[in-house]
């Protein structure tokens, strides 16, 4: 497989893998406590990335950074993966996986906000309209009464929105540092595991995993957290048209709805469909603005 065919294989595979996150995590979190699941999946991801880098080209890339750089990566990992994942996992326990996934896809709009605040990028009238359109989807989903999970809808929605804020901030701060993606994600997932461990020990009771739950945990750690990210980064790096490849990410919430319906038997409510339309509409409106530049 060569050229752009390989690019789209990596990109489409990453999208399909990521679309399973909400359903797989939701099924695990019905039995396994939040920070136990976060600790195990993050530790698996960090170890896999470290081993993968060692097999591919040795660990020279890790020697290119000093202590201050690693401290900055650790800070990015704390905000962008530990806090983000903790909030998102909590949201999954309170909402249906479909609702949580839809709200999680506010992060592209959060990138726009933080790029304006931290990088000085301009917010135009169209950008403001796109933001308003996406955030109206949050209100629709939060206030909707159909298809509601048994948890606290308001707290679940707030957790997912704050998770999107954290990930948007992570993306913008990472853009400023421009660190090697494999090194950054190895450190970031390692920090996430280290932070989740004491929280797990202090607040949760360890629950032994069944073989099927270990399978789900390995899927989250290796494929969703590690392989999906690497393949997506490789696709963007090798693409002749990175913007066209990046647009494929918007299929994740749509595919996630299908996966959740098949795996968990969740039915899509009218409120969730409308929220998805509004949030994706805001993202696409902003994306059109970028392509017109």
N, C-alpha and C positions, 0 to 999 in steps of 0.2 A: 504494500500500500504506500503510495507516494503522493507528494504535493498536497493539493487542496482536498483530495479525497481523505487523506489522513487527518487533516484539520477538522473536517466535518465529522469524521468518525469520533475523534476525541470530544468535540463539542456536543454532539448529539448524545453520546454515551454519558457524558457528565450530566446533561439535562435529565436523562432517564434515571440515572442513579439518584440525583438530588430529589426527584419527584417522589421517591420512596421514603424520604426522611420523616415526614409528618406521620404517616401511617405506621411505619416500623417503630418510631419512638413512642407513639401513642400506645401501641400494643404492649411495649415493654414497660412503660410507665404505669400501666394499670396494675402491675404486680411489683415492680422494682422501684424503690425510692428514687427520687429525682437525682440527688447528688451521687448516689451509688452508680446509677446509669451514666451520669456525666463523667465521673472518675474513670470508670472502666473504658468507656468509648474513647475518651481523650487520651488515656494512657496507651491504648492499642494504636491509635492514630500516630502518636509521637514516636513510639517504638518502630512502627512500620516505616514511617518516613525516614528515620535515622538509618535503619537497616537498608532501605532502598537506596538512599544516597551513598552509603558505604559500598554497596554492590555495584552501582553504576559508575562511580568515579572517585571513590575514596571520600575522605572527610576534609579535603583541603578547603572547600567552601566555608566550613565552619571556622577555620583559622583566620579568615579574612576580616573578622570583626573583633573589636576590643570590648572591654567590659562595659563601657558606656553604651555601645551599640546593643549589646545583649540586654542591658537594663531597659533600653527603649523598646526592644522587641518583647520583653517580658511585660512591660506596661501595656503594649498593644494587645498582647494575648489576654491579659487580665480583663481589659474592657471589651475587646472585640470578640472574644471567644468564651471566656469564663462567665462574665456577667451576661453577655448575650445568650449563651446556651442555657444558663440557669433560668433566665427569665422566659425564654422560649419553651423550655421544658415545663415550667410551671404553667404557662399558658395552655400547653397541650393537655395538662391534667384538668383544666377548668373548662375548656372549650372542646368542640369537635376538632378532629385533625384538619378538616377542611377550613374551618373558621380561623384556626391558628395560622395555617399556611397562608391564607389570603392576607391577614394582617401583617404577617412577617414580610410580605412583599412591599411594604412601605419603605424598605431600606433604600431602593434607588432614589426615592424622593428625599430621604434623609441625606444622601450623598450630595444632592443639589443644595440643600440648606447649609450643610457644613462646608461645602466648597465655597459658598458665598461668604460665610462667616470667617473661615480660616484661610482661604486661598484668594479671597478678593474677587471671585467670579460674580458676574452681574446677574441679578434676578430681574428678568423682564416681565412685562405684562402677561405674556404667554406662560412663562414659568410660574408666576403667581396663580394663574388660572389652573395650571396642571396640579400644583400643590393643593389648591382648594378642592379640585375634583377628587384627588386621591384621599384626602382627609375626610371628605364627605362620606366616602366608603366606610371609614371607621365608624362614623356615627350610625350609618345604616345597619352595619353588622352588630354593633353594640346594642342598639335599641330594638333590633328584630327579635321576634319571639319564637319563630319557627325553628325546628331542628336543634334546639338548644341542648347542650350537654348538661349534666347534673351539677356542674360546678358553679362557681361565682362568675357570671358572665362579665361583669364590669372589671373585676380584678384580673381575670384572664385576658381580656382585651387590653387592659393597661399594661400588663406584663409583655404582651406581644408587641405593642407599640414601642415600649421602652427598649425591647430587644432590638427592634429595627433601628432605633436611635443609636444604640451601641454599635451595631454593625456598620451603619453609615459613617459614624465617627471613625471607626477602625479603618475603613476603606480610604477615607480622606487623609488620615494621618499616615497610613502606609504609603499613599501616593507621594507624600512629602518626603518620606525617608527612602523609598525605592529600594528596599532590601531584597535580597535573593529570596524568591518565594518558598523554596524548599527549606532553607534555613529558618526563615521567619515562622513558617507553619509548624516545623518541628519544635521550635522553642515555644510557640504560642500554645500548641496543644499540650506540651509538657507542663507549662505554667498552669493551664486549665486543670490538669489532673492534680497537680500539687495543691492548688487552691480548693478543689472539690474534696480532697481527702479529709482535711480537718473538719470541714463543715459536715461531711458525711458521718464522721466519727462522733461529733458532738450532738447532732440532731436526729440521726436516723439509726435504725436497727438493721444490720446487714441481713439481706435476704439472699439465700443461695439460689443460683440460677439453674434452670433446667437446660437440657441440651438445646432445645429450640430457642430459648432466651439467649444462650451463648451465641447461637447462630445469628440472631438479630443484633447482638452487641458487636460481633465481629463485622457484620455488614455495616453498621454505623461507623465503627472505628476505621476499618480498612477502606471500604468503598466510598461511603458518603463523606467522611472527614478527610481522608488522605487521597485516594485515587481520583475521586471526583474533582477535587481542587486541582491536583496536578494536571489532569487531562485538560481541564478548562484553561489553566494557565498556559499549557503548551499550545492549545488551539489558538488562543489570542496572540501568542508570540509568533506563531508561524503563519497566521492568516494574512492573505493579501488585502482583505477588507475586514479589519477587526470589528468595525461597527456592525456589519452584517452578521458576523458570528455572535457578537454580544447580544443581538436581538433574540437569539435562540433561548436565552435565559428566561424570557417572558413566558415560555411554554411550561416552565416548572409548575406554577400554581395550577394551570389547567390540567396537566398530567396528574398532579397530586390529587385532584378531585376524583379522577378515575381510579387511581390506586387505592384511595381511601374507601371508595364505594365497593371495590372488589374485595379488599382485605378486611375491612371493618364493617361493611354493610351500611355505611353512612349514606343518608339521603341528602341531596343538595336542597337547601331551603331557598325560597325566593329572595330572602334578605341576603343570603350569602352570594347568590348569583348576581344580584344588583351591586353588592359591595365589590365583588370581583370585577365587574364591568367598570365601576367608577375608579378603582385603584389602578387597574391596567390601562384605562383610558387616560388617566393623568400621566402615567409613565410614558405611554406612546405619544401623547401630545408634547411632552418635554423632549422625547427622542426625535420627533419631527423637527423641532426647533434646532437641535444640534446638527442634524443632517443638512439643514438649509444654510448653515454658516459657510 
